[in-house]
Amino acid sequence: MRHAIFTLLLSAACGGAPLAANVPTPNKAAAAGVVAGAAAAITLADPKAAAAVAESSKVDDEKKPQKSKGTVPADVFDRLDAKQSQPPEPPPAQNPAPESGEP
């Protein structure tokens, strides 16, 4: 008996089997409509349940602090301090463009 069931399942699963050639296929549009209607009915029955399920699946975005494993040479900090202690250079003075009517 098990051998017959296995053979039947194998022939049906492989497709193109003459045994399942005349089996009608379901209408995909109708099946999608039924699923959409069921989802709408469930949502109308308890609207807060859909939001609760969506919120429960969220992952926390909070990151855990990590320890630094690298070191920075001291001269890098010295160069940064030197840059910050210097006063900013004033922008170069812009010469006004001569008017086209002057000689």
GIRACOR-V166420 format. One line per field, one symbol per residue. ss: DSSP state (~ for helix, > for strand, _ for the rest). phi: phi as a letter, one per 30 degrees, with the letter a starting at -180 (. if undefined). burial: 1 if it has 24 or more other C-alpha atoms within 12 Angstrom, else 0. A space follows every 50 residues. Layout:
BEGIN
ss->???
phi->???
burial->???
END
This chain:
BEGIN
ss->_~~~~~~~~~~~~____~~~_______~~~~~~~~~~~~~~~~~~_~~~~ ~~~~~~_________________~~~~~~~~~~~~_______________ ___
phi->.dddddddddddddiidddcdcddcddddddddddddddddddddbdddd ddddddddcdddcddcddccbcdddddddddddddddddddddcdddddd ddd
burial->00000000000000000000000000000000000000000000000000 00000000000000000000000000000000000000000000000000 000
END
